[in-house]
Every structure is written in structure tokens, then in C-alpha cells.
Amino acid sequence: MLRHFVNIRQSTSGGDNTLLRGRTRGGDGPDPFENVHGAGYRGVYDFADPDSSVFVISTGQSGHFLSRHYDDLAQLWRRGEYIPMSLDRDLARAAAVGVTVLHPAGE
């Protein structure tokens, strides 16, 4: 029953013989370009200017299907768009909604 709630589906253009996004089912069915598997994370890194690097993941920021961030990056991934990333700590904190701190057990 949960598979109906935790299943992000999307089709992409192209096919198995293109350089696009991932392997598709192919064929003549109702969803011939449905991805069977593909890169869940795509990143382009600029080593000369790390703050020009970009990334995207195929689902969303959250792994919880009740979160509004469960699939918020899926459409960007499908369109081949990216999110900028930065190594600048102050820039990252300026756009943060919150901070999560993890402590090892026993500490």
C-alpha cells in the first residue's frame, strides 16, 4: 500500500540509446520513456571556482513522503536543471531555514 505514496514517477524524453538521463522501459506502452533507473545525483564541479559548481538530485531534499520537500527537486532533475552550490559557509547559512546538529552516541 505504501508504494502509492513513496513512488516518485516521471518520464523523460529520449531513449536507451541517447546520452540523456537513464535507462527507460522503451516499447510502445503507455509510458515508454519512464525511467527504470538513472543517476539519482548529478553534479558539475568547477575546481578552478568551486562556488560555480552545481548539483541536483532526482527526488527532493527530504526522504519523508509527508514532507513538502519530498519531491521538490524532481522536476528540476527531469528538465536537466541544477542548483548552485557554494563552499562559503556564510552564504549557505544566509539561505538556511534551520540547522541540524548531529552528535555521536556517548558524547
C-alpha positions in Angstrom: 0.0 0.0 0.0 2.8 2.4 0.8 4.2 2.1 -2.8 1.5 4.6 -3.9 2.8 7.2 -1.5 6.6 6.7 -1.8 6.9 6.4 -5.5 8.1 9.4 -7.5 7.4 8.8 -11.1 8.3 11.0 -14.1 9.0 10.4 -17.8 11.8 12.0 -19.8 12.5 12.5 -23.4 15.0 10.4 -25.4 15.6 6.7 -25.1 18.1 4.0 -24.1 20.4 4.9 -27.0 20.8 8.6 -26.1 23.0 10.5 -23.7 20.1 11.8 -21.8 19.2 10.7 -18.3 18.9 7.0 -17.7 17.5 3.7 -18.8 13.9 3.6 -19.8 11.3 0.9 -20.3 11.1 1.5 -24.0 8.5 -0.1 -26.1 5.0 1.1 -27.1 3.3 1.0 -23.7 1.5 4.0 -22.0 4.8 5.3 -20.5 7.6 4.2 -23.0 10.1 6.8 -21.6 9.5 6.1 -17.9 12.9 5.9 -16.2 13.7 2.4 -14.8 16.9 3.7 -13.2 19.3 6.5 -13.7 21.6 8.9 -11.9 19.9 9.9 -8.7 22.6 12.7 -8.1 24.1 14.8 -10.8 26.9 17.3 -10.0 29.1 19.5 -12.1 32.2 20.7 -10.2 34.4 23.6 -11.2 37.7 23.0 -9.5 39.0 26.5 -10.6 36.0 28.2 -9.0 34.2 25.8 -6.6 31.5 28.3 -5.9 30.4 27.9 -9.6 29.6 24.2 -9.0 26.0 23.0 -9.4 24.0 19.9 -8.4 20.6 18.3 -8.4 19.0 15.1 -7.0 16.2 13.2 -8.6 13.8 13.3 -5.7 13.8 16.0 -3.1 15.6 17.3 0.0 13.6 15.1 2.3 13.3 11.3 2.4 9.9 11.5 4.2 6.8 11.4 1.9 4.8 13.7 4.2 7.4 16.5 3.9 6.8 19.3 1.4 10.4 18.7 0.4 9.9 15.0 -0.5 9.9 15.6 -4.3 10.7 19.3 -4.6 13.8 18.8 -6.8 12.3 16.1 -9.1 11.1 18.5 -11.8 14.5 20.3 -11.9 16.2 16.9 -12.4 13.8 15.9 -15.2 14.4 19.2 -17.0 18.2 18.9 -16.6 18.4 22.0 -14.4 20.7 22.4 -11.5 21.0 24.2 -8.1 24.1 26.3 -7.4 26.3 25.1 -4.5 28.9 27.0 -2.6 31.7 26.2 -0.1 31.1 29.6 1.5 29.7 28.8 5.0 28.2 32.3 5.5 26.4 32.2 2.1 25.0 28.7 2.9 23.8 29.9 6.4 22.2 33.1 4.9 19.7 31.0 2.9 19.2 28.3 5.6 15.8 27.6 7.1 17.4 25.9 10.1 20.5 24.0 11.2 20.7 20.3 12.2 23.5 19.3 14.5 24.4 15.6 14.9 26.3 14.3 17.9 27.8 10.8 18.0 26.4 8.4 20.7 28.1 8.8 24.0 29.0 12.4 23.5 
